[in-house]
Every structure is written in structure tokens, then in C-alpha cells.
């Protein structure tokens, strides 16, 4: 897929390898009421994405990456955490 400058958007940014969250990170996410599985009220997905990016991928320079790619990374991370590697296969 190319953008208006004929740059291949899919390969323009190297995203980090998807990691599953640790139990401690899940507990912290639940304390913040961000886990859709345990939240009494549906959490704001933007806050969930921010939490995952800031907690799991804090060393990744994400400021110039298109947001939709970061959302996919965060959601793949969440899905891998609960469902393992098979949960993110295309």
C-alpha cells in the first residue's frame, strides 16, 4: 500500500515484535479499570492503547508512526496476552 508520495506505508515504520503482557502489567491495567474483560464500565480504548504503548513498548519511538498502526500493535498485544500467539495470526 502506497501513500500519496509513493512511500510503502506498511514497511515505512518497523514496529516492535508483539509481546504478551505480564501478570503484573495486567494487574496494573485492571487497577486503572482499563481491561475490558474486568471493567465494570467499558473503558476508553484510547486510554487502553496509551497504557499498552507506554507500559509494554516504552522504549519504542512511536511519535511519527501512523496512529492506526499503533492501535493495531496495542490490540495485537492485548489479544496475545489473553489468547497466545494463535490469537494474532492473520
Residue, then its C-alpha position, 0 to 999 in steps of 0.5 A: x500500500x502506497x501513500x500519496x508520495x509513493x512511500x510503502x506505508x506498511x514497511x515505512x515504520x518497523x514496529x516492535x515484535x508483539x509481546x504478551x503482557x505480564x501478570x503484573x502489567x495486567x494487574x496494573x491495567x485492571x487497577x486503572x479499570x482499563x481491561x475490558x474483560x474486568x471493567x465494570x464500565x467499558x473503558x476508553x480504548x484510547x486510554x487502553x492503547x496509551x497504557x499498552x504503548x507506554x507500559x509494554x513498548x516504552x522504549x519504542x519511538x512511536x511519535x511519527x508512526x501512523x496512529x492506526x498502526x499503533x492501535x493495531x500493535x496495542x490490540x495485537x498485544x492485548x489479544x496475545x496476552x489473553x489468547x497466545x500467539x494463535x490469537x494474532x495470526x492473520 
